[in-house]
Amino acid sequence: MENTTEAIWNEMHTRLCRFICSRMADPEDAEDILQEVFLRIHTHIGTVRESSRLESWIYQIARNSMNDYYRARRTHVELTDLATEDEHPDEDAAESLAPSIREIVDTLPERYRQALILTEYEGLSQKELAERLGLSFSGAKSRVQRAREKVRDALLTCCHFEFDARGLVYDYRQHCCCCES
């Protein structure tokens, strides 16, 4: 295949049009995307290093153009618009657990307690934690993750949680006295 826009148009126009039309609901939008694809081909044809990969490069441009089209038309809904006072009567359920969480953290083995206190309470990044404790970055990440899992397991043992659509604690009920406010 010759690497000129006209040669590519002559050889690939029909196949590319079918490819795009099969993925688009509106034929006019498909035609717009096809034109966009050929504009990008024309603009960037000089960047193709291997002629043998030209066709896959063109189809990748088509896929990216369709993704851009759908992404641009996606409607955005603010999460704050979804939440109302009626949906979240006890908005600070997670905050009321904070003292109990700190008590659970204080009962963790030293290595996990230290990792959580330094990252969650003192604000160190996991990279800074690794440097301070002489650990590898992945070792520090693992330690923090394991500590969080231990806290989560302890909380799930003593309380029943209800979560909202965003995954935030909506409400909780105690099974024992460790989560009393």
BELJOJO-V562771 format. One record per residue. SS is DSSP state (H for helix, E for strand, C for the rest). BURIAL is I if it has 24 or more other C-alpha atoms within 12 Angstrom, else O. D_FIRST is the distance of its C-alpha to the first C-alpha in Angstrom with 2 decimals. Layout:
# BELJOJO-V562771
ss,burial,d_first
SS,BURIAL,D_FIRST
SS,BURIAL,D_FIRST
This chain:
# BELJOJO-V562771
ss,burial,d_first
C,O,0.00
C,O,3.80
C,I,6.41
C,O,8.83
H,I,10.74
H,O,10.99
H,O,7.44
H,I,7.29
H,I,10.78
H,O,10.30
H,O,7.99
H,I,9.83
H,I,13.18
H,O,15.18
H,O,14.40
H,I,14.87
H,I,17.97
H,O,19.40
H,I,18.88
H,I,20.74
H,I,23.31
C,O,24.26
C,O,25.37
C,I,27.07
C,O,30.42
C,O,30.17
H,O,27.47
H,O,28.07
H,O,27.45
H,I,24.21
H,I,23.12
H,O,24.27
H,I,22.29
H,I,19.09
H,I,19.80
H,I,20.60
H,I,17.32
H,I,15.41
H,O,18.08
H,O,17.57
H,I,13.79
H,O,14.74
H,O,17.63
H,O,16.16
H,I,12.59
H,O,14.41
H,O,15.65
C,O,12.56
C,O,13.50
C,O,11.31
H,O,7.51
H,O,8.50
H,O,10.37
H,I,8.25
H,I,8.84
H,O,12.44
H,I,12.89
H,I,12.21
H,I,14.62
H,O,17.03
H,I,17.16
H,I,17.98
H,I,20.66
H,O,22.11
H,I,22.32
H,I,24.19
H,O,26.42
H,O,27.19
H,O,28.09
H,O,30.50
H,O,31.89
H,O,32.76
H,O,34.62
C,O,36.47
C,O,40.20
C,O,42.18
C,O,45.73
C,O,48.02
H,O,49.79
H,O,53.01
H,O,52.87
H,O,52.91
C,O,55.97
C,O,59.37
C,O,62.82
C,O,63.59
C,O,60.66
C,O,61.70
C,O,65.48
C,O,65.63
C,O,62.75
C,O,64.18
H,I,64.38
H,I,62.17
H,O,64.30
H,O,67.47
H,I,66.13
H,O,65.51
H,O,68.96
H,I,68.59
H,I,65.19
H,I,66.71
H,O,69.50
H,I,67.02
H,I,65.11
H,O,68.46
C,O,69.05
C,I,65.79
C,O,65.93
H,O,65.95
H,O,62.37
H,I,60.94
H,I,63.52
H,I,62.75
H,I,58.99
H,I,59.42
H,I,62.13
H,I,60.15
H,I,56.91
H,O,58.16
H,O,61.50
C,O,61.14
C,O,57.52
C,O,56.03
C,O,52.33
H,I,51.48
H,I,50.23
H,O,53.62
H,I,55.35
H,I,53.60
H,O,54.71
H,O,58.25
H,O,58.75
C,O,56.95
C,O,54.37
C,O,50.66
H,O,48.70
H,O,47.70
H,O,51.34
H,I,52.56
H,I,50.11
H,O,51.27
H,I,54.88
H,I,54.57
H,O,52.70
H,O,55.39
H,I,58.10
H,I,56.62
H,O,56.44
H,I,60.10
H,I,61.12
H,O,59.17
H,O,60.75
H,I,64.19
H,I,63.71
H,O,62.48
H,O,65.52
H,O,67.96
E,I,66.39
E,O,64.50
E,O,61.75
E,O,60.20
E,O,56.90
C,O,55.47
C,O,51.95
C,O,50.79
C,O,52.23
C,O,55.20
E,I,58.71
E,I,60.37
E,I,63.64
E,I,65.25
E,I,68.36
E,O,70.23
C,O,71.04
C,O,73.22
H,O,74.78
H,O,72.10
H,I,70.27
C,O,73.29
C,O,72.88
